[in-house]
Amino acid sequence: MGDSEKDQVFSPPSNQSENRSWLPMAVGGAFVLVLLVGLVLLTRAGKPASTAPGDPNLAKLQISGLHMATAQNFAGGSVTYIEGKLTNGTDRKVAGASVQVIFINSLGETAQKDTLPVTVLLPNVPYVDYGLIDRAPLAPGQTRDFRLTLEHVTTDWDGQIPTVKVVSIGY
């Protein structure tokens, strides 16, 4: 092959025009955008509304029987569980709740403070499984086992069971 033949093989065709239609790409982009907006709206609509901090029902969602456990995860780290019982003393069905967990150090100071969603023992499951309350809302007067999962607990903690208090309720 001579130099002139190589140039013809590797050079772009000179008669091809760059006339592309951008309309299909614009329609596809708009479609993806509409899908994303719809997905965001649907996931937000499914979340229970949080209560105001002064809601009197916060004190009526009672926590009892707290105990702690630690387990190893598959990555070799440890996970700390705080478990207990959650009783709905309100006159409404509770579909969500968050609690604040406060760990104290040996000087009585706050060593760690976390706000976590409450997961409850799901009924009618053939194995032990915990999920958010919206999967099994808590009826008025009902009590159910709950679990809080912490990936990290400070080493400055005094070793006592932390303070756990309800900070929001969803109906």
C-alpha positions as CSV (number, residue, x, y, z in Angstrom):
1,M,0.0,0.0,0.0
2,G,1.3,3.4,-0.9
3,D,1.1,6.6,1.2
4,S,-1.8,7.9,-0.9
5,E,-3.8,4.7,-0.3
6,K,-3.2,4.8,3.5
7,D,-4.4,8.4,3.6
8,Q,-7.6,7.4,1.9
9,V,-8.2,4.4,4.2
10,F,-7.8,6.4,7.4
11,S,-9.2,9.7,6.4
12,P,-12.9,10.4,7.0
13,P,-15.2,10.4,4.0
14,S,-15.3,13.9,2.6
15,N,-18.9,13.7,1.4
16,Q,-20.5,12.8,4.8
17,S,-22.5,15.7,6.3
18,E,-22.7,16.4,10.0
19,N,-26.4,17.2,9.8
20,R,-27.8,15.5,13.0
21,S,-31.2,16.0,14.4
22,W,-31.1,17.0,18.0
23,L,-34.9,16.6,18.5
24,P,-34.9,12.9,19.5
25,M,-32.1,13.6,22.1
26,A,-34.0,16.5,23.5
27,V,-37.2,14.5,23.8
28,G,-35.3,11.6,25.5
29,G,-33.7,14.1,27.9
30,A,-37.0,15.6,28.8
31,F,-38.5,12.1,29.3
32,V,-35.7,11.2,31.7
33,L,-36.1,14.4,33.6
34,V,-39.9,13.9,34.0
35,L,-39.2,10.3,35.3
36,L,-36.7,11.6,37.9
37,V,-39.1,14.3,39.1
38,G,-41.9,11.8,39.4
39,L,-39.8,9.4,41.4
40,V,-38.7,12.1,43.8
41,L,-42.3,13.2,44.3
42,L,-43.5,9.6,44.9
43,T,-40.8,8.8,47.5
44,R,-41.5,12.0,49.4
45,A,-45.3,11.4,49.4
46,G,-44.8,8.1,51.1
47,K,-43.0,9.5,54.1
48,P,-45.1,10.2,57.2
49,A,-45.3,13.8,58.3
50,S,-43.2,14.6,61.3
51,T,-44.7,16.2,64.3
52,A,-43.7,19.5,65.7
53,P,-41.3,19.5,68.7
54,G,-44.0,20.6,71.1
55,D,-46.5,17.8,70.1
56,P,-48.0,16.3,73.3
57,N,-48.0,12.9,71.7
58,L,-44.2,12.7,71.8
59,A,-44.4,11.8,75.5
60,K,-47.2,9.3,74.8
61,L,-45.0,7.1,72.6
62,Q,-43.2,5.3,75.4
63,I,-39.9,3.4,75.4
64,S,-39.2,0.7,78.0
65,G,-37.0,-2.4,78.6
66,L,-33.9,-1.0,77.0
67,H,-30.9,-3.3,76.5
68,M,-27.9,-3.3,74.2
69,A,-26.1,-5.8,72.1
70,T,-23.1,-5.8,69.8
71,A,-22.6,-7.9,66.7
72,Q,-19.9,-8.3,64.1
73,N,-20.8,-7.4,60.5
74,F,-19.4,-9.1,57.4
75,A,-16.7,-6.5,56.9
76,G,-15.2,-7.3,60.3
77,G,-16.5,-4.2,62.1
78,S,-19.0,-4.1,64.9
79,V,-22.6,-2.9,65.0
80,T,-24.3,-1.8,68.2
81,Y,-28.0,-2.4,68.7
82,I,-30.3,-0.8,71.3
83,E,-33.4,-2.8,71.7
84,G,-36.6,-2.4,73.8
85,K,-40.3,-2.1,73.7
86,L,-42.3,0.8,72.1
87,T,-45.8,1.5,73.3
88,N,-48.2,3.7,71.5
89,G,-50.1,5.7,74.2
90,T,-51.7,8.0,71.7
91,D,-55.2,7.8,70.2
92,R,-53.8,7.7,66.6
93,K,-52.0,5.0,64.6
94,V,-48.2,5.8,64.5
95,A,-46.6,5.2,61.0
96,G,-43.2,6.6,61.8
97,A,-40.9,7.7,64.6
98,S,-37.4,9.0,65.2
99,V,-35.5,9.0,68.5
100,Q,-32.5,10.8,69.9
101,V,-29.9,8.6,71.5
102,I,-27.5,10.4,73.9
103,F,-24.3,8.6,75.1
104,I,-22.7,10.2,78.2
105,N,-19.0,10.0,79.2
106,S,-17.5,9.4,82.7
107,L,-17.7,13.2,83.4
108,G,-21.5,13.3,82.8
109,E,-21.0,15.2,79.5
110,T,-22.6,14.3,76.1
111,A,-20.1,12.1,74.3
112,Q,-22.3,11.2,71.3
113,K,-25.8,12.3,70.1
114,D,-27.6,10.6,67.2
115,T,-31.1,10.9,65.8
116,L,-32.3,7.6,64.3
117,P,-35.4,6.2,62.8
118,V,-37.2,3.5,64.9
119,T,-37.4,0.1,63.4
120,V,-39.9,-2.4,64.8
121,L,-40.2,-6.2,64.8
122,L,-42.3,-7.0,61.7
123,P,-45.3,-9.3,62.4
124,N,-46.1,-12.3,60.3
125,V,-42.6,-12.8,58.9
126,P,-41.3,-16.3,59.1
127,Y,-37.9,-15.0,60.4
128,V,-36.9,-12.2,62.8
129,D,-36.9,-9.0,60.8
130,Y,-37.0,-5.3,61.7
131,G,-38.3,-2.6,59.5
132,L,-39.6,1.0,59.6
133,I,-42.9,1.5,61.4
134,D,-44.6,2.5,58.2
135,R,-44.4,-1.2,57.1
136,A,-46.4,-2.2,60.2
137,P,-48.0,0.9,61.8
138,L,-48.4,0.8,65.6
139,A,-52.1,1.0,66.6
140,P,-53.2,2.9,69.7
141,G,-52.4,0.9,72.8
142,Q,-50.1,-1.5,70.9
143,T,-46.6,-2.5,72.1
144,R,-43.9,-3.9,69.8
145,D,-40.3,-4.7,70.1
146,F,-38.0,-2.1,68.4
147,R,-34.3,-1.9,67.5
148,L,-32.0,1.0,66.8
149,T,-28.8,0.3,64.9
150,L,-25.6,2.3,65.4
151,E,-22.6,1.7,63.1
152,H,-20.3,3.6,65.5
153,V,-20.3,4.3,69.3
154,T,-17.7,6.6,70.7
155,T,-14.9,5.2,72.9
156,D,-15.5,8.1,75.3
157,W,-18.8,6.5,76.4
158,D,-19.3,5.5,80.0
159,G,-20.7,2.0,79.2
160,Q,-24.2,2.7,80.6
161,I,-27.3,2.4,78.5
162,P,-27.8,5.7,76.7
163,T,-30.8,8.1,77.0
164,V,-33.3,7.4,74.3
165,K,-36.2,9.8,73.7
166,V,-38.8,10.2,71.0
167,V,-38.2,13.4,69.0
168,S,-40.7,13.0,66.1
169,I,-43.8,10.9,65.2
170,G,-45.5,10.4,61.9
171,Y,-49.1,9.5,61.5
